[in-house]
Amino acid sequence: MSMHFMDGALRSAEVEDLFSTAPENPWNEAPYVEAAQKTALGGLSLDGFLSLWALMTLLDPIRSVETLIYIGYGGDPSSAIRVTRRRRVDRKKQQTDRTVYQCFVFGPKESGKSALLNSFIGRPFPEEYVSTTRDRYAVNVVDQPAGVKKTLVLREIPEEGVKELLSKKDALAACDVAVFVHDSSREPSWEKATEMLVDVASQGEATGYEVPCLIVAAKDDLDPFLTEIQDSTRVSQDMGIEAPIPLSTKLGDFSNIFQRVVRAAEHPHLSIPETSAGKSRKQYHRLINRSLVFVSVGAAVAIVGLAAYRVYAARRNSSS
């Protein structure tokens, strides 16, 4: 079996040949089949090839290792998988050594979520709107400064799937960063996106799975609704996150959005939104902790005084 990227791409026949010793080609089915960037002839670049392996390992690590064995990997299969520490630990340490990041993409219908995913994997801007009814993935390599490459997985969450997702306590456990897309020309779109942002932030505060969040003001080629700039600036300031990022997939103006998403994921302790309830809870905990410190200090003073009195009493008794 020969496989090469000398011409910049792996042809579809070569991909089929690679998986010929496996029960099936896992990339011929959802969510992999339309998840990576392809050439005009349907081939895969090296980045596309590595991206699909990263996506399969993220979603189904057991199948990824099994497939690796089927295609003839001769080394220790466990050495091909790198287990990273929990995201919660990354946030506490204020750094991460991950090379693959998963971004949840939220937003109401017709906000521009699918167009964002399409642009990420080199698909043209669609002229007609097609509603996404189930979770969809797009994966690609993002070039960072100094030649560093990171793999970014975008997971589009349909509007009707948000409630079900957030009903699970660990819904955000696998999320490195969340993006909230709204149509900047329509106020109802902004209002729904804001509701989702508050719901996700509340979920993170309640479960401990807090994630960095970015707001994307899509369809920047259209006129914004009357109070769009004031409203979005106020919300981002109130919740302590970056100002909305304007972009137009139709015009190909992306404002370095994918690099900015990776940058947010690389700093897991920043850009974490705070709800009003979350702020109140933190203030309450600070007051409680301060009271406990006073209680501890008071108790320590009382114990020291009691110990000193016992020493004094013992000395007095021994001298009498």
QUITAWO-V75919 format. One record per backbone hydrogen bond with DSSP energy under -0.5 kcal/mol. CO is the residue of the C=O (numbers start at 1). NH is the residue of the N-H. If there is no record, write none. Layout:
co->CO nh->NH
co->CO nh->NH
//
This chain:
co->5 nh->8
co->9 nh->11
co->10 nh->44
co->11 nh->14
co->11 nh->15
co->12 nh->16
co->13 nh->17
co->14 nh->18
co->15 nh->19
co->17 nh->20
co->19 nh->22
co->24 nh->26
co->25 nh->28
co->26 nh->29
co->29 nh->32
co->29 nh->33
co->32 nh->35
co->32 nh->36
co->35 nh->139
co->37 nh->45
co->39 nh->42
co->43 nh->39
co->44 nh->10
co->45 nh->49
co->46 nh->50
co->47 nh->51
co->48 nh->52
co->49 nh->53
co->50 nh->54
co->51 nh->55
co->52 nh->56
co->53 nh->57
co->54 nh->58
co->55 nh->59
co->56 nh->60
co->60 nh->64
co->61 nh->65
co->62 nh->66
co->63 nh->67
co->64 nh->68
co->65 nh->69
co->66 nh->70
co->67 nh->71
co->68 nh->73
co->69 nh->72
co->75 nh->77
co->76 nh->79
co->76 nh->80
co->77 nh->80
co->78 nh->81
co->81 nh->83
co->82 nh->84
co->86 nh->89
co->86 nh->90
co->87 nh->91
co->88 nh->92
co->89 nh->93
co->90 nh->94
co->90 nh->95
co->99 nh->151
co->101 nh->103
co->101 nh->153
co->102 nh->104
co->102 nh->176
co->102 nh->177
co->103 nh->155
co->104 nh->106
co->104 nh->179
co->105 nh->157
co->106 nh->181
co->108 nh->111
co->112 nh->116
co->113 nh->117
co->114 nh->118
co->115 nh->119
co->116 nh->120
co->117 nh->121
co->118 nh->121
co->118 nh->123
co->119 nh->122
co->131 nh->133
co->136 nh->156
co->138 nh->154
co->140 nh->152
co->141 nh->143
co->142 nh->150
co->144 nh->147
co->145 nh->148
co->148 nh->144
co->150 nh->142
co->150 nh->152
co->151 nh->101
co->152 nh->140
co->152 nh->154
co->153 nh->103
co->153 nh->155
co->154 nh->138
co->154 nh->156
co->155 nh->105
co->155 nh->157
co->156 nh->136
co->156 nh->158
co->158 nh->161
co->158 nh->162
co->159 nh->162
co->161 nh->165
co->162 nh->166
co->163 nh->167
co->164 nh->167
co->165 nh->168
co->168 nh->171
co->170 nh->173
co->172 nh->175
co->176 nh->212
co->177 nh->104
co->178 nh->214
co->179 nh->106
co->179 nh->181
co->180 nh->216
co->181 nh->108
co->182 nh->184
co->182 nh->218
co->183 nh->186
co->184 nh->225
co->186 nh->190
co->187 nh->191
co->188 nh->192
co->189 nh->193
co->190 nh->194
co->191 nh->195
co->192 nh->196
co->193 nh->197
co->194 nh->198
co->195 nh->199
co->196 nh->200
co->197 nh->201
co->198 nh->202
co->199 nh->203
co->200 nh->204
co->201 nh->205
co->202 nh->206
co->203 nh->207
co->204 nh->208
co->208 nh->210
co->211 nh->273
co->212 nh->178
co->214 nh->180
co->215 nh->217
co->215 nh->245
co->216 nh->182
co->216 nh->218
co->217 nh->247
co->218 nh->184
co->219 nh->222
co->225 nh->228
co->227 nh->231
co->228 nh->232
co->229 nh->233
co->230 nh->234
co->231 nh->235
co->232 nh->236
co->233 nh->237
co->234 nh->238
co->235 nh->239
co->236 nh->240
co->236 nh->241
co->237 nh->240
co->239 nh->274
co->244 nh->246
co->245 nh->217
co->247 nh->220
co->248 nh->252
co->248 nh->253
co->252 nh->254
co->253 nh->248
co->254 nh->257
co->256 nh->260
co->257 nh->261
co->258 nh->262
co->259 nh->263
co->260 nh->264
co->261 nh->265
co->262 nh->266
co->263 nh->267
co->264 nh->267
co->267 nh->270
co->271 nh->213
co->271 nh->273
co->275 nh->279
co->276 nh->280
co->277 nh->281
co->278 nh->282
co->279 nh->283
co->280 nh->284
co->281 nh->285
co->282 nh->286
co->283 nh->287
co->284 nh->288
co->285 nh->289
co->286 nh->290
co->287 nh->291
co->288 nh->292
co->289 nh->293
co->290 nh->294
co->291 nh->295
co->292 nh->296
co->293 nh->297
co->294 nh->298
co->295 nh->299
co->296 nh->300
co->297 nh->301
co->298 nh->302
co->299 nh->303
co->300 nh->304
co->301 nh->305
co->302 nh->306
co->303 nh->307
co->304 nh->308
co->305 nh->309
co->306 nh->310
co->307 nh->311
co->308 nh->312
co->309 nh->313
co->310 nh->314
co->311 nh->315
co->312 nh->316
co->313 nh->317
co->314 nh->318
co->315 nh->319
co->316 nh->320
//
